[in-house]
Amino acid sequence: MSDVVNRIILVGHITCSPEFETEASGEKTAARFWLCTTWNGTDREPAPGADVLGWHYVVCTKPHALRAIENRCRAGTRVYLEGRARARMIVENGLTRGVVTDVTIEPENCDLVVL
């Protein structure tokens, strides 16, 4: 058993229609979309009791979830997802501009449910 856990659970709304990556055969290999979540702010975030928006970039490579995204997900669709955090560097003109953390839904131990 490992001492480390990399698990993200989110419930939110897809903000725009998902974009798909396809192979030459036409098979979809990945879906990418933005998920919006809200939570009640604490005393520091922006005002006590105010709702705070969160934006999460999601990349899905799980075949079962890809079919659900293709058939049932559009802008405004509410979903429950379990995924992992994955960091990637943004490089422009050979220079590192920053690091972004994506939520990935991989074939093992991850899931997406359309609500």
Residue pairs with C-beta under 8 A, 6 or more apart in sequence:
6 84
6 85
7 82
7 83
7 84
8 81
8 82
8 83
8 84
8 85
8 103
9 80
9 81
9 82
10 35
10 37
10 56
10 80
10 81
10 83
10 103
11 37
11 78
11 79
11 80
11 81
11 115
12 35
12 36
12 37
12 38
12 54
12 56
12 78
12 79
13 35
13 36
13 76
13 77
13 78
13 79
14 33
14 34
14 35
14 36
14 73
14 74
14 75
14 76
14 77
14 79
15 33
15 34
15 35
15 36
15 55
15 75
16 33
16 34
16 75
17 33
17 73
17 74
17 75
18 31
18 32
18 33
18 69
18 70
18 73
19 31
19 32
19 33
20 28
20 30
20 31
20 32
20 66
20 70
21 28
21 29
21 30
21 31
21 32
22 28
22 29
23 29
28 66
28 70
29 61
29 66
30 59
30 60
30 61
30 66
31 59
31 60
31 65
31 66
31 69
31 70
32 57
32 58
32 59
32 60
33 57
33 58
33 69
33 73
34 55
34 56
34 57
34 58
35 55
35 56
35 57
35 58
35 79
35 81
35 103
36 53
36 54
36 55
36 56
37 53
37 54
37 56
38 51
38 52
38 53
38 54
39 51
39 52
39 54
40 49
40 50
40 51
40 52
41 47
41 48
41 49
41 50
41 51
41 52
42 48
45 52
46 52
56 103
57 100
57 102
57 103
58 81
58 83
58 102
58 103
58 104
58 105
59 86
59 102
59 103
59 104
59 105
60 66
60 69
60 104
60 105
60 112
61 104
61 105
61 106
61 107
62 105
62 106
62 107
62 110
62 111
62 112
63 107
65 105
65 110
65 111
65 112
68 112
68 113
68 114
69 112
72 114
73 79
73 114
77 114
78 114
78 115
79 112
79 113
79 114
79 115
80 112
80 113
80 115
81 103
81 105
81 110
81 111
81 112
81 113
82 105
82 109
82 110
82 111
82 112
83 103
83 104
83 105
83 106
83 110
84 103
84 104
84 106
84 110
85 101
85 102
85 103
85 104
86 101
86 102
86 103
86 104
87 99
87 100
87 101
87 102
88 99
88 100
88 101
88 102
89 96
89 98
89 99
89 100
90 96
90 97
90 98
90 99
90 100
91 97
104 110
105 111
105 112
